Amino acid sequence: MKVQIRPNKIYQHYAWNADHDFIWFFGGAGSGKSVAAVHRELLKKMLPRKKQKWLVVRKFYSDIEDSTFSLIKGSLESWGLSHLGKHTTRPLRYKFKNQNSIVFRGLDKVDKVKSMDGITSVFIEEADQLDEHDLIQLMIRIRGNSEYKKQIVGSFNPTSDQHWLVKYVEPQLLPELPDHIRNLRYLNKSVSVWEFESVTEDGDITRTLVINTNYKHNAYLTKQDIARTRMLGRLDELHHRVYELGRWGQIDTGNKYLHRFDRTLHVKRCPFRSDLIIHHTNDFNVAPYMSSLLIQMEIVADRIKIYVFAELALTEPHNNANAIGQTVSERYNEHLQKGVYLYGDASGHNRLGVKDTRDLFVDLLRGYAENSIFVNKRIPSSNPRYKHINSKSLGRRTFTNAILHGKDMPVDVLIDPSCKQFIKDCEQCQVDADGRLDKKKTKGIEMRGHHLDAFQYFICHPKTVGYLAKI
């Protein structure tokens, strides 16, 4: 079996034959971290050796199929080696003819990892999404004797210099180097590769190798890939450091959630147009009202125009999903028969415990009545996340601000002045210390942010403009 590939030089030179206990690939967008980690495991272990059981993890199992699993499958196909193994997707799993296997797990249900044994190596993708407890559990799973060196390999973007990973990856950044860290040394002149030892009280030693890269280390990027990475760097200083330079960033704890919103630019008269399809997006919070936005889109001179032409803020006793559907159906009855796209909070699929009502979206569609047959549902299985909307993408807040900025995204957002609650959300909503939407409560009620959530469910969907968040 011969596979002709040329790994990027920095990974081939330092990581390809490394026998460290931990190997960390961290850095910027487009640096080839995950590709290097996957190719190394397949070509050095899974295909030539026997008795290998590779555990591939992410924080959320739902993210694996479109990321690491797809990368492994695509690599084997491109090498003409698909015949050496079989895969299943429910559950995700690979079994090879040499009896080796790859299992995939999400650490959102860590008990599924606790019950596993026989693991010979671990790959953690997007390791910055994990809790420290998750890493400790993985370390426990990989203990035991094996013919070959057992390793934990991780890749991630260094989103914050306050992250718990710093002490595992770059302890030299701590105020003082911990006593248990020894023999730390840099392996190249650009100080982008280093190794060190960690010594326990019992004298056990683990060795760690770290490779810190950015897009300049990846010889296979296209001009478009490089331009996209540099675009990320222009968004703000955080993205310049993390995604362009590949260095640890400082979490933005500024108060305003939408720092790119400008009433003079984004609030313009944009009435309903009968020639455009309606996009209907919802947040199902019942107090102080149930929130809905009605949006239309078109492409003008290679730019995507988003028109938020109406909002609903239904109060008691009409603050329910059925009333939302009924109101939209009454206002736009004939036009809905041309089709309507429906978006909203993924938790709206949760059962309500109400007789004859399965979930909020079913209740909403009952409000649509005969128009419900024209609805095209675009409801995700989970809501877009704040750090990454989905695999290798901008986070929810960053992407929304990039869309509003408009200079690096081919998108213009206009909001009709009648959308008063949504405009207040854009102007007044703040963030917490973790960069999430801070829904402060007044007498137990979250007063702001519901229309903003509805808007983000719409723009983060891959079939609207969410695909632009890819990095």
ZIBEL-V170925 format. One record per pair of residues at least 24 apart in sequence whose C-alpha atoms are under 8 Angstrom apart, sorted by sequence separation. I is the first residue (numbers start at 1). GAP is how many residues later the second one is. D is the distance in Angstrom with one decimal. If there is no record, write none. Layout:
BEGIN
{{I/GAP/D} {I/GAP/D}}
END
This chain:
BEGIN
{{8/24/7.9} {16/24/6.2} {65/24/7.9} {110/24/7.2} {113/24/7.8} {117/24/6.5} {118/24/7.6} {272/24/7.9} {289/24/5.3} {290/24/5.2} {424/24/7.9} {425/24/5.4} {11/25/6.6} {113/25/7.6} {116/25/7.1} {117/25/7.9} {289/25/5.1} {290/25/6.7} {425/25/7.8} {120/26/7.2} {289/26/4.6} {425/26/6.9} {426/26/6.9} {65/27/7.4} {107/27/6.8} {114/27/7.0} {127/27/6.1} {288/27/6.7} {289/27/7.3} {425/27/6.0} {8/28/7.7} {16/28/7.9} {113/28/7.5} {120/28/8.0} {124/28/7.7} {126/28/7.6} {127/28/6.0} {128/28/5.8} {287/28/7.5} {7/29/6.8} {120/29/7.9} {121/29/5.3} {122/29/6.4} {123/29/6.0} {124/29/6.2} {125/29/5.9} {126/29/5.8} {127/29/5.3} {128/29/7.0} {214/29/7.5} {215/29/6.9} {286/29/7.7} {290/29/5.0} {422/29/5.2} {38/30/7.9} {120/30/5.3} {121/30/5.0} {122/30/4.7} {123/30/4.8} {124/30/4.5} {125/30/5.2} {126/30/4.5} {128/30/7.2} {214/30/6.4} {215/30/7.9} {289/30/5.7} {290/30/6.5} {421/30/7.0} {422/30/6.2} {120/31/7.3} {121/31/5.8} {122/31/6.0} {123/31/5.6} {124/31/6.4} {125/31/6.5} {126/31/7.1} {128/31/7.5} {214/31/5.7} {290/31/7.7} {121/32/7.9} {132/32/6.8} {213/32/8.0} {214/32/5.0} {287/32/7.8} {292/32/7.5} {38/33/7.7} {132/33/7.7} {213/33/6.0} {286/33/5.6} {342/33/6.6} {346/33/6.2} {34/34/7.8} {38/34/6.8} {212/34/7.1} {286/34/6.8} {290/34/7.9} {337/34/6.5} {340/34/6.3} {341/34/5.9} {342/34/6.1} {343/34/6.6} {345/34/7.5} {346/34/5.9} {128/35/7.7} {212/35/7.9} {336/35/6.5} {339/35/4.8} {340/35/5.0} {341/35/4.8} {342/35/4.8} {343/35/5.2} {344/35/6.1} {346/35/5.9} {347/35/7.6} {35/36/7.4} {39/36/7.7} {284/36/7.7} {338/36/7.2} {339/36/5.9} {340/36/6.1} {341/36/5.9} {342/36/5.6} {343/36/5.3} {346/36/5.4} {128/37/7.1} {270/37/6.3} {272/37/5.9} {284/37/7.2} {337/37/5.8} {339/37/7.2} {341/37/6.7} {342/37/7.2} {346/37/5.7} {270/38/7.3} {271/38/5.6} {272/38/8.0} {322/38/8.0} {326/38/7.6} {329/38/7.4} {333/38/7.3} {336/38/6.8} {345/38/6.5} {397/38/7.7} {169/39/7.9} {270/39/5.6} {321/39/5.9} {325/39/4.7} {329/39/5.2} {397/39/7.5} {64/40/7.5} {170/40/8.0} {321/40/7.2} {324/40/6.4} {325/40/6.0} {326/40/7.8} {327/40/7.7} {328/40/7.3} {329/40/7.8} {169/41/6.6} {322/41/5.0} {323/41/7.2} {325/41/7.1} {326/41/4.1} {64/42/7.9} {321/42/5.7} {322/42/4.3} {325/42/4.2} {326/42/5.2} {329/42/6.9} {61/43/7.7} {321/43/4.6} {322/43/7.1} {324/43/7.0} {325/43/4.8} {326/43/7.4} {61/44/5.8} {62/44/7.6} {322/44/6.3} {323/44/6.1} {61/45/3.8} {322/45/4.5} {56/46/7.2} {60/46/4.7} {61/46/7.2} {321/46/7.6} {322/46/7.9} {52/47/7.8} {53/47/5.9} {54/47/6.3} {55/47/6.0} {56/47/6.2} {57/47/5.8} {58/47/6.9} {59/47/5.2} {60/47/6.1} {61/47/7.3} {50/48/6.2} {51/48/6.7} {52/48/4.9} {53/48/5.1} {54/48/4.7} {55/48/5.1} {56/48/4.8} {57/48/5.0} {58/48/5.2} {59/48/4.6} {60/48/5.5} {49/49/7.9} {50/49/6.8} {51/49/5.7} {52/49/6.5} {53/49/5.8} {54/49/6.3} {55/49/6.0} {56/49/6.4} {57/49/5.6} {58/49/6.3} {59/49/5.6} {386/49/7.3} {50/50/6.1} {53/50/7.5} {55/50/7.4} {57/50/6.9} {386/50/6.3} {47/51/7.7} {46/54/6.4} {46/55/7.8} {400/56/7.1} {68/57/7.5} {278/58/7.5} {400/59/7.7} {409/59/7.5} {280/60/7.1} {284/60/8.0} {396/60/7.2} {274/61/6.9} {277/61/7.2} {278/61/7.5} {279/61/5.9} {280/61/6.0} {281/61/5.9} {282/61/6.3} {283/61/5.9} {284/61/6.9} {277/62/6.6} {278/62/5.2} {279/62/4.7} {280/62/4.9} {281/62/4.4} {282/62/4.4} {283/62/5.5} {277/63/6.2} {278/63/6.5} {279/63/6.1} {280/63/6.1} {281/63/5.1} {282/63/6.5} {55/64/6.5} {277/64/7.9} {279/64/7.6} {284/64/6.9} {396/64/7.2} {53/65/6.6} {54/65/6.2} {55/65/7.9} {57/65/7.6} {53/66/5.1} {54/66/6.0} {55/66/6.3} {56/66/5.8} {57/66/6.3} {58/66/6.0} {52/67/7.5} {53/67/5.3} {54/67/5.1} {55/67/4.8} {56/67/4.8} {57/67/5.1} {58/67/5.5} {59/67/7.8} {52/68/5.8} {53/68/6.8} {54/68/5.8} {55/68/6.4} {56/68/6.2} {57/68/6.5} {58/68/6.5} {59/68/7.8} {52/69/7.9} {54/69/7.7} {56/69/7.7} {58/69/7.2} {59/70/6.1} {399/70/6.2} {58/71/7.9} {59/71/5.7} {389/71/7.0} {58/72/7.7} {384/72/8.0} {384/73/7.1} {383/74/7.2} {395/74/7.9} {394/75/5.1} {3/76/6.4} {284/76/7.8} {384/76/6.7} {393/76/5.1} {394/76/6.5} {393/77/4.2} {394/77/6.8} {392/78/6.1} {393/78/5.0} {392/79/5.7} {389/80/7.7} {380/81/7.9} {159/83/6.0} {378/83/7.8} {158/84/5.9} {157/85/6.6} {37/86/7.7} {157/86/7.2} {161/87/5.0} {158/88/7.0} {160/88/5.4} {161/88/5.7} {162/88/7.6} {157/89/7.1} {158/89/6.1} {159/89/5.9} {160/89/4.5} {161/89/6.0} {158/90/4.7} {159/90/5.1} {160/90/5.0} {34/91/7.1} {158/91/6.4} {159/91/7.1} {160/91/5.7} {159/92/7.2} {306/105/7.4} {308/105/7.8} {304/106/6.1} {305/106/6.0} {306/106/6.1} {307/106/6.3} {308/106/6.2} {309/106/6.3} {310/106/6.9} {303/107/4.8} {304/107/4.7} {305/107/5.0} {306/107/4.8} {307/107/5.0} {308/107/4.7} {309/107/5.2} {311/107/7.6} {302/108/7.2} {303/108/5.5} {304/108/6.3} {305/108/6.2} {306/108/6.2} {307/108/6.0} {308/108/6.1} {310/108/6.7} {311/108/5.3} {313/108/7.7} {303/109/7.2} {305/109/7.7} {307/109/7.6} {309/109/7.8} {310/109/5.8} {345/109/7.3} {309/110/7.4} {311/110/7.9} {344/110/6.2} {308/111/7.9} {311/111/7.5} {343/111/8.0} {345/112/6.9} {344/113/5.8} {343/114/6.5} {344/114/7.4} {343/115/6.1} {37/116/7.3} {37/117/8.0} {37/118/7.8} {34/121/6.3} {33/122/6.2} {33/123/7.9} {21/128/7.6} {23/128/7.5} {25/128/7.7} {26/128/7.9} {29/128/7.5} {21/129/6.7} {22/129/5.8} {23/129/6.5} {24/129/5.8} {25/129/6.1} {26/129/5.3} {27/129/6.7} {28/129/5.9} {19/130/6.7} {21/130/4.8} {22/130/5.0} {23/130/4.7} {24/130/4.9} {25/130/4.6} {26/130/5.0} {27/130/5.2} {28/130/7.7} {20/131/6.9} {21/131/6.4} {22/131/5.8} {23/131/6.5} {24/131/5.9} {25/131/6.8} {26/131/5.7} {27/131/6.2} {19/132/7.8} {26/132/6.7} {266/138/7.9} {258/139/7.4} {257/140/7.0} {261/140/7.3} {260/141/5.3} {258/142/7.5} {259/142/6.8} {260/142/7.6} {258/143/5.9} {261/143/6.2} {260/144/5.8} {261/144/7.7} {270/144/7.1} {24/145/6.9} {260/145/5.7} {269/145/7.9} {270/145/6.9} {271/145/7.2} {268/146/5.9} {269/146/7.2} {270/146/5.2} {266/147/6.0} {267/147/5.7} {268/147/5.8} {269/147/4.8} {266/148/4.8} {267/148/4.7} {268/148/5.4} {269/148/6.4} {265/149/7.8} {266/149/5.9} {267/149/5.8} {268/149/6.5} {267/150/6.0} {288/157/6.8} {287/158/6.4} {288/158/7.4} {293/158/7.0} {287/159/7.3} {288/159/6.3} {291/159/6.2} {292/159/6.5} {287/160/7.7} {291/160/5.6} {293/161/6.8} {292/162/6.7} {293/162/7.0} {291/163/7.4} {261/165/6.5} {285/165/7.1} {261/166/7.1} {235/167/7.0} {283/167/5.9} {258/168/6.1} {283/168/6.8} {257/169/7.7} {258/169/7.2} {282/169/7.7} {283/170/6.5} {256/171/7.9} {258/171/7.4} {283/171/5.1} {256/172/7.1} {257/172/5.6} {258/172/7.9} {282/172/4.9} {256/173/6.2} {257/173/4.6} {281/173/5.5} {282/173/8.0} {256/174/4.5} {257/174/5.2} {281/174/6.8} {255/175/5.0} {256/175/6.2} {282/175/7.9} {255/176/5.5} {281/176/7.0} {231/177/6.4} {254/177/7.1} {255/177/7.5} {281/177/6.2} {253/178/7.0} {257/178/8.0} {14/179/7.9} {253/179/6.9} {33/180/7.9} {253/180/5.3} {257/180/6.7} {252/181/7.9} {253/181/7.1} {31/182/6.0} {251/182/8.0} {253/182/6.3} {31/183/4.7} {32/183/7.7} {251/183/7.2} {252/183/6.6} {22/184/7.8} {24/184/7.8} {26/184/7.7} {30/184/7.0} {31/184/4.3} {251/184/7.2} {21/185/5.8} {22/185/6.5} {23/185/5.9} {24/185/6.3} {25/185/6.2} {26/185/6.4} {27/185/5.3} {28/185/6.4} {29/185/6.6} {30/185/5.0} {31/185/7.1} {32/185/8.0} {20/186/7.6} {21/186/5.3} {22/186/4.6} {23/186/4.8} {24/186/4.8} {25/186/5.1} {26/186/5.1} {27/186/4.8} {28/186/4.5} {29/186/6.3} {31/186/6.0} {32/186/6.0} {20/187/5.1} {21/187/5.9} {22/187/6.2} {23/187/5.8} {24/187/6.3} {25/187/6.2} {26/187/6.4} {27/187/5.5} {28/187/6.4} {31/187/5.3} {20/188/5.6} {23/188/7.9} {25/188/7.6} {30/188/7.1} {20/189/6.3} {18/191/8.0} {30/191/7.3} {15/194/8.0} {30/195/7.3} {30/196/7.9} {30/199/7.2} {11/200/7.7} {29/200/6.3} {10/207/7.1} {9/208/7.8} {8/209/7.0} {8/210/6.0} {8/211/6.5} {28/214/5.7} {29/214/4.8} {27/215/7.0} {28/215/4.0} {29/215/6.5} {27/216/7.2} {28/216/5.5} {28/217/6.0} {29/217/7.4} {27/218/7.5} {28/218/3.7} {27/219/3.8} {28/219/7.2} {26/220/7.4} {27/220/6.1} {229/242/7.0} {228/243/7.2} {67/324/6.3} {66/325/7.3} {63/327/6.9} {63/328/6.2} {30/441/7.4} {29/442/6.3}}
END
